[in-house]
Amino acid sequence: MNESARQSVVLVIEDDSESTSQCTPLVEALGATCYRVSTLEDAESVLVQNAPDVVIVDYSLPDGSGIDLISLIRQAPEHRNTPILLLTGEIHPNELERAVMMGIYAFLARPFSPEEFTKLVSAAIAEEAQRVRNDESK
């Protein structure tokens, strides 16, 4: 299979099983492979073993903040440009500003519509695919 036809990989880190079950089918409907985990620790394992094209992380996780994971992702050279979507219920404006400064792709406030989610994830996948093509052509 050539690289341009490779299926996109999306990592979803979300501890709310109801929301996760909403995210996973929406990601898979876009034709992407979805890895779903519920803790920062599990997310770190997936990130080491895989190179997701897009990361979707909840702000509030059982073992820490999604902001902590964003910081970790941005420290790894192979994930420095990976689009990250931050899911938020309620977030303090300072925390949101911190996430933006770390280079998140977008944030999505709950409750969100399937259309809104699909549009953002699809755009992030397309942007990452374009960045990879540009990097390969250099």
Secondary structure, DSSP 8 states (H G I E B T S, - for coil): --GGG---EEEEE---HHHHHHHHHHHHHTT-EEEEESSHHHHHHHHHH---SEEEEESEETTEEHHHHHHHHHHSGGGTT--EEEEESS--HHHHHHHHHTT-SEEEESS--HHHHHHHHHHHHHHHHHHHHHHHT-
